């Protein structure tokens, strides 16, 4: 089950991805050269140009390997998308390095 980090909770990572896409977070971000790039895109966005609008942590009830975190991210240029990573010991160091520099601001709390 997802740990609630915003006003909504999702039972599965797939369910959260579907709902966030429905709400406009349609890009799938990938870590690229110290920033994020939308899958299929050519622009690498730097952490200073990004903000986390929501995030959810999923914990596998029967299998600790199922732990993940999902970020809903928006760029200053208006690109909205998601980035998922393993949580805990299986997290990607490159993803963690980029995400620590991106501020968390809930929707409606500034750019």
N, C-alpha and C positions, 0 to 999 in steps of 0.2 A: 504494500500500500504506500502511496505517496505521502510524504510528510508535507503538511500544508505550509506553504510559504507565501500564500496570497489568499484571496477570498475564496478560491475554489480548490477542491482536492480531486485528484484523479487516481483511479485504481491502478492503471497501467501506464507505462511510458507511451505505448501506441495510442491510447486514448487521449493523453495529454497532447501529443503531437497533432492528432486530428483536430482537437478543439482549438489549439493555438493557430493552426493553419486556417481554420474557419474564421478566426478573429484577425487574420491578416499577417501572421508570422509564417510566411510561406517559403522564404529562402532557407536553405540548409547550409549553415555556416561550417567552414572547415578552418582549422588553424593553418596559417600559411605565413612564413617569413616574419614571425613576431606579431602578427595581427590575424584578422579573420577575413576570409574570402567566401562569398556565396558560391555554392557549387555551380560550376559552369560559368562563373563570372571571371572577370580579369582584374577587377579593382581589389587591392588589399587594403582593408580598413584598419586603421590603428586604434588601439584602446582609447585614446583621447577623443575619438570620433564615435564611440559606442557607449551604450548604456544598457544595463540589464533591467528589464521592466518587470520580469517575474522569474522565479526559479522554483523548482520542485525536486525534492530528493526522494528516490524510490529505494525501499529496502526490501530485499527478498525475504519472505517469511521463512521459507524452508531452505534457502540456499544463499549464503552471504555473497556468492559470486554475482547475484542479481542486483547488487547495489549500483544505482546510477543517479546522476544529477542532470536535469534538463534546464537550460537557460533560454528564456525568451528575450531576444536582443534587438535593439533598434539603433540604427546609425543616424548621424546628424543629417545625412542625405535622404533619409526616409526608408532605407532598406530595413525590412523587419523579417527576422527569421529565428531559427533555433539552433542550439548546439548542445549535443549530449556528450557526456563523459562518464566513465566508470567512477565510482565513488570509493574513497579509501585507498587501500594499497594498490589497487589496479588502475588508479587514475593515470591519465597521460600527463607526464611532466610538462610537455610543451603547452597543452591546454591549460593546465593549472597556472603556468607562468603568464599566459596572456590574460586569463580571467582575473587574476589578482589585481590587474591594472585597470579593469573596467568597472566603473562605479555602478552601484545598485540604486536605482530610483524607480519606485513603483509608478505605474501609469498615473499621470496627473501631477507628478511631483518634480517637474522641471525637465529641461532638455537632456 
